[in-house]
């Protein structure tokens, strides 16, 4: 053992006279310290993220509290002797029911509770009936009848889970039916004990589901219908922001950081299909709440969401086209002949920005209409403005194909050309990116119009209230009020896009 300045160093003398140095004591201690520091750092990061999520999403935190409260209430049937004597050892089934059926939203909880109750009741009734028939057939045919019933009913219930309408709403009930019927049929109880077993199972499930429903609906309820309503509205607003961000990025009208942040909003709409369908399914189980009646047309939200995703795919293509065009121009910056001429880009700029502003204004107005559940009087005017913008941009594209595009050098104050005044001929390769962006904008406008039609259908079926008419000033035409209000919305969007 040799002592050095850094700590202790261990050597082993070998038979041939040499020595080997082992790992020093200070090195092993430092490794252990670094490992412990990394371990505690990961733990602290985990708790920091958990705390941040709990603060930012209080609904999820409250859901955890409700689950703990429901389990505490149902456990009283097991801990308190009077309640335990009434239910017996089957109180554990009530605890298991709470753990299995308690979900985040009220609709999901109701769906699972009803499915579990119906599946258990039907399976128990059929199990008792099959056992009685089998017992009347004699000992020879009793196992054959029981096995055939298990095969037929389990196969039929499993096949029903592949049917879309049943899978969407009763998939969990079919699974509980298979489980309960198999347990009742395979068990060797007599018919009298089967009645007692079925009674205990139904009573404990009724206790568990009742506690779940009351806790979910009375304590800070999270309605699936409200979540779906807000999701569709937010996706529409993010779609509008993404459209503005794409055009601002292409024409360099805003800060690149803000543009990139806006451009990513459409991805939320692309990834929300499964969530929208699940929420619409759960919302149909919920009672009337807030502004939503019992027969609220939740299926129309799915249609609107599908059209929003269709428009989002088009914006994704536009974003990819703009990004690829920007990277391509940066890659071959030295090849001037393959870039879109500045004069042509400036010429198309006002038409593209106007169309983008009108489409964005339509989407924002539709999002406001859905959020407030009112029929907006501005939507029709904004859609007409969007159509006229499409027609203007289409006329510019047609003129581009009918005559050669050329530009001369700018003139000075005396009216003479500066430098070479020969015309600059634009090639097809140079205008392809600009034509692609223009075509995608017109396609986005067409899909936006479809979204407006779908929202109108939703407003009719959901009976959105009419927007209160503003009293026009003395001597002013009411139609002029609507026109001015629509133009102010468009001008507001145009000012957002034209920040240079």
Buried (B, 14 or more C-beta within 10 A) or exposed (E): EEEEEEEEBEEEEEEEEEEEEEEBBBEEEEEEEEEEEEEEEEEEEEEEEEEEEEEEEEEEBBBEEBBEEBBEBBBEBBEEEEBBEEBBEBBBBBBEBBBBBBBBBBBBBBBBBBBBBBBBBBBBBBBBEBBEBBBEEEEEEBEEBBEEBBEEBBEEBEEBBEEEEBEEBBBBBBBBBBBBBBBBBEEEEEEEEBBEBBEBBBBBBBBBBBBBBEBBBEEEBBBBBBBBBEBBBBBBBBBBBBBBBBBBBBBEBBEEEBBEEBBBBBBBBBEBEEEBBBBBBBBBBBEEBEBBEEEBBBBBBBBBBBBBBBBBBBBBBBBEBBBEBBEEBEEEEEEEEBBBBEBBBEBBBBBBBBBBBBBBBBBBBBBBBBBBBBBBBBBEBBBEBBBEBBEBBBEBBEEBEEEEBEBEEEEEEEEEEEEEEEEEEBEEEBBEBBBBBBBBBBBBBBBBBBBBEBBBEBBEEBEBEEEEEEEEEEEEEEEEBBBEBBBEBBEEBBEBBBEE
